[in-house]
Amino acid sequence: MIRNIEILGEASRKLLEVTPDVAARFGSIPFAAIYAMRNQLAHGYFTVDLGVVWRVVEHDLPELYRQLKTAIAEFDQ
């Protein structure tokens, strides 16, 4: 799961580089926070709190998934 969150964070950063207006267009998606978590997981080494990671997986990712599905549908139009 940690690696998947890291990938989401990197994809978030790349999307903001390629499409800078995406943060304003989809303001409910916390792109900066996703990337910040990626950085913490990738570089936090021995300070990663697995309880926090699991809470994100259980509580935040389902909503993020719904938000991203909506955003992708809008991009496809």
N, C-alpha and C positions, 0 to 999 in steps of 0.2 A: 504494500500500500504506500509506503514511503516513496518508493521510486515512482509510482503513478502520480502522486501529488507533486513530486519534483517535475515530472513531465508536464503536468497541467500548468505549473508555475512558469516554466520556460516557454510553453506555448502562449501563455498570457502575455509575457513580455514581447515575444515576437509579433503577436497580433497587434499590440499597441505600437510597435515600431512601424509596421506595414500600414496599419489603418489607425492613425492617431485619434480620429474622431469616435472610435468605437467606445471609449470610456464614457463620453458624453451621451452617445446614442443609447447605450445600455447601462445607464447609471446604477442599476441595482446589482450589477455584477462587480464584485470587488477585485478588479484586475490587479491593483497594486498590492492588496493583501495576499492574494494568491501567490504573487511573485515573492513577496516578503517571506511567506511560509516556505516556499521553495528554497530560498536562501538559508533560512534557519535549518532546514532539514539537510541541505547539502553541505553546509559549513559549520553547523552547530556541534558536530561530532558527538561529544559525550554529554551535551546539554539538551539533547532532544528529549522532550517529555512525551513518552508513548501514550500516556493518558490523554494528553491534548490531541495527539494524532488520532486516537480512536474516537474522541468526541467529534472531531472534524469529519471523520469518515461516517459516523452514525447520524450526525445532526446537520452538518453543513453541505456535504456532498449531494444528498438527494435534492435539496433546493437548488444548488448550483446546476445540477444536471437539468432540471426543469427550465431554468433560466437560459442555459446554453442551447437547449433544444429550440426554444422560442427565438433566440438570436439567430441561430443557423437557418431557421425557417424564413426569417426576415431577409437574410442575406441571399437566400435562394430566389426570392421574388424579384 
